[in-house]
Amino acid sequence: GRASPPLAALSQVLRLERSRRTGIVFPLQKLERYLAPGTDTAPFRLFQPGLAALQRAEALFRSDRGHPIDYVSSAVRVDHAPPPALPEVCFIGRSNVGKSSLIRSLFSLAPEVEVRVSKTPGHTKKMNFFKVGKYFTLVDMPGYGYRAPQDFVEMVEAYLQERRNLKRTFLLVDGVVGLQKTDNIAVEMLEEFGIPYVMVLTKIDRASRGVLLKNVLEIQEFVKENTQGCFPQLFLVSSVEFSGVHLLRCFVAHVTGNLPTVEAS
């Protein structure tokens, strides 16, 4: 298999000096010092696991002989999906939001797992299922918007409504451009079906600090005013620099019931 990239493992991040380490593990907190006085920072620290929880979560994403991580199958209809035996999380977002790149970075400690990343937007046309040992399944959903498959809505709506083992949906939003109209449609769908979800801001390495702050505050305000099923904390990630990836692994482990207690740091 391929070697894991630098900073994919927590042990490598822990060798960095403190402020850089915090910026990679908790990128949202790194932005806090640039906020105007009086800004509500409570949503910045709702999920703040300690080192032990981060390490336990990472172990789930590290494959070995007794704990294989495998691509299982693809499906274009819910009735073709693998049996709903394990807790499941799914990742949805606009085409070109960096969904496959993020999933690849989550699985970077299991380099044998093939996550196809395409240069062409709208490449994922099917639901792709990845099984993480006996613990949970992660699903890469087709992108919406540009060149989305015509039956996208039926496929995704049916999946969201019928998949009884679905524990959390991760809605990816481009960190450079912020929330778009097509994202609002996805939010409306999740809200209508009463599906618990969380928003993930991708490509944060490409956004200037000012743009990132603006998008974070706008999305937090949007979540507060317009949603009921969305977890109030936003997750910031860079698949290139691994910022936020360790925290997101931990949150996935937590919502799938594989991290019973998350002790606050």
Secondary structure, DSSP 8 states (H G I E B T S, - for coil): -----TTSSHHHHTTS-HHHHHHHH-HHHHHHTTS-TT---GGGSSS-B-HHHHHHHHHHTS-BTTB-EEEEEEESSGGGS----S-EEEEEEBTTSSHHHHHHHHTTTSTTS-----SSTT---SEEEEEETTTEEEEE---BSTT--TTHHHHHHHHHHH-TTEEEEEEEEETTT---HHHHHHHHHHHHHT--EEEEEE-GGGS-HHHHHHHHHHHHHHHHHH-SSB-SS-EE--TTT-TTHHHHHHHHHHHTTSSS---B-
